[in-house]
Amino acid sequence: MAASSVLLDGIGLLVTGSSDYGDGSPLGEVEDAAIVVDQGRVAWVGPAAAAPPVDVREDASGRCVLPGFVDSHSHLVFAGDRAAEFDARMAGRAYQSGGIRTTVTATRAASDEVLAANVARLVTEMRRQGTTTVEIKSGYGLTVRDEVRSLVLARQHTDETTFLGAHVVPKEFADDVAGYVELLTGDMLDACVPHSRWVDVFCERGAFDADAARTVLTAGMARGLRPRVHANQLGPGPGVALACELGAASADHCTYLTDADVDALASSGTVATLLPGVEFSTRSPYPEARRLLEAGAVVAIATDCNPGSCFTSSMPFCIALAVREMRMTPAEAVWSATVGGAVALRRADVGRLVPGARADLMVLDAPSYVHLAYRPGVPLVATVWHEGKPSPW
Amino acid sequence: MAASSVLLDGIGLLVTGSSDYGDGSPLGEVEDAAIVVDQGRVAWVGPAAAAPPVDVREDASGRCVLPGFVDSHSHLVFAGDRAAEFDARMAGRAYQSGGIRTTVTATRAASDEVLAANVARLVTEMRRQGTTTVEIKSGYGLTVRDEVRSLVLARQHTDETTFLGAHVVPKEFADDVAGYVELLTGDMLDACVPHSRWVDVFCERGAFDADAARTVLTAGMARGLRPRVHANQLGPGPGVALACELGAASADHCTYLTDADVDALASSGTVATLLPGVEFSTRSPYPEARRLLEAGAVVAIATDCNPGSCFTSSMPFCIALAVREMRMTPAEAVWSATVGGAVALRRADVGRLVPGARADLMVLDAPSYVHLAYRPGVPLVATVWHEGKPSPW
């Protein structure tokens, strides 16, 4: 072992996220466990009694350790606040809101400094709650300049940046959707490709139809971006089928699914990413996680953190909702918030604590991951390690 | 002003909890506000521009300040953990549980040190989430010795201790309920009175019927304890009517109410204390807050923090549930979690930030209290002042 290796010992319950390490379950549970971290990577996991000698030893004091959360869907680059809109929605009061366009106006008007501070604050807030990998979308700029600066700001915090110029048709193109699609697949795509890993489209009535979505996604794919789709959130629609057809890494929302949609997800590599914080914050019906799981689909959970439909940054909260409202077991929900998120981002190096993986983990102030649902709302994340280093905050 | 006075300035939005201070609403909102704290009490509140000169100035940086939460219903003195029971319940799996009696067995077997550490940990956890006044019940001892030690341990953290020997009939009295009521109203009451402010009964099918509840409550009242009642949680029942008849400070749960129950609450001084974390954690229907509010009842919100039916300690989480699930407005929910809790404990010195009140407050990492519901699950409580002192943790 190199001089930099650290043994995290005294782990009451370790979640590896791999059936190859631990009790053979998908979550890979190991009691009385230890991890060796070397140069930011996991070097060894197993029963504490079998741990190799290392230079430095840290004690988890019998607590539960799990992989850092992988939040595969968020919108963190924005300005403004829509608390008044939320307040009115919850009370059933009429409220004149431009929805996403309200945030677009505020974001365009904001300085780089304000946007940068907002992203940094939210990423830190997520980190304190156990999130060590986050995908961040553009989509509140909707001009070449504003989409690029959103992605540049996001890239300062993550490699998982997503070009979502196709979030909504901006008001200046309200009468010329074809013109906006031309911009999206032309100058805007050109400018955004260097700063993006992914291309995403909000494929929904009121946003982009299947033809426009296919045009944008295939244009992005031709430039090396990988597709993911906002699909079937507000009603049945073509988004999930399109995502599966194009081999998208993930179809996100999946609130309204036909049997054909479920079959397509189950028989493809496209992950069904569920965002139950949205249904909580909009008082909508929750996606049918059990139907997806029983069909054999891969399910991820993410926050969708955004100022309109869901302003939570808390993966523990989403896990509690997944258990209460979508009838996932705590084990399934934790898997979906770690390994599932990693699959939705096509990442093998995060979301699991196995040799070679990034040493991204959290220590819970609890003996089991079940407590993330059993103790809803309680900030249980005691310490977060990112690339082998305990986070200071 | 004395040398110890502190000005908390730069408050973007202050909630006083009094219609006499602020905008005239029940929540008492003041924008661009300040508070003067002197010797642990609020000395002055108002617009920052009008603040008197003081020795020390602290800056809230435009954030929202509200009264510390008053959590008027909790069960923090216990040992053991029922995560496995929770896990099974959520999955709909059969699970052999003794319910409350499981925790009674573990609590009786635990050392004073273990119980004391558990209470301290949970009180600290609550404080970090903004709770500055907490009511703590006994009820997992159910012997003279174990009820007394529960109350003694609780009293180390709060004046609001509640004798709940009548939580459930312990198994050794399973065939002799009358004998247990005799103990409750005799030796156990004698021993517990010096350590209690309140007497409480779980008046429910499977626990204590109306006659037994009346016997226990009136015996406690005759010894100077003040009554509160666990009522109408699992089905319609006599608890609410009994609470109102006896002038109880609060009837807690109120999940199943007849029109007569609602009328009784609205026309009495008995507060309806709602515990939505229980319904979340047991997947049960939520109480009808709007029906109570529209009838004119005083509504409080509390956590019911306990290891069985609801192990949240988070008042912010309960506020988010109150808004999402019980259709309270954020303003109503915050009022119920502060002023409402204080009324349910018959306390005039907490739950509000008005001259003479205890300087118990929190600074939110947010511009408004609405964010407690708008940003569910996010730990937004930045700093908590208890009796005028910022809490270290």
Interface residues (C-beta under 8 A of the other chain):
Chain A: D81 A83 A84 F86 D87 M90 A91 G92 E125 R128 Q129 G277 F280 S281 R283 F311 T312 S313 S314 P316 F317 C318 A320 V323 R324 R327 T329 P330 P367 S368 V370 H371 A373 Y374 R375 P376 G377 V378 P379
Chain B: D81 A83 A84 F86 D87 M90 A91 G92 E125 R128 Q129 G277 F280 S281 R283 F311 T312 S313 S314 P316 F317 C318 A320 V323 R324 R327 T329 P330 P367 S368 V370 H371 A373 Y374 R375 P376 G377 V378 P379
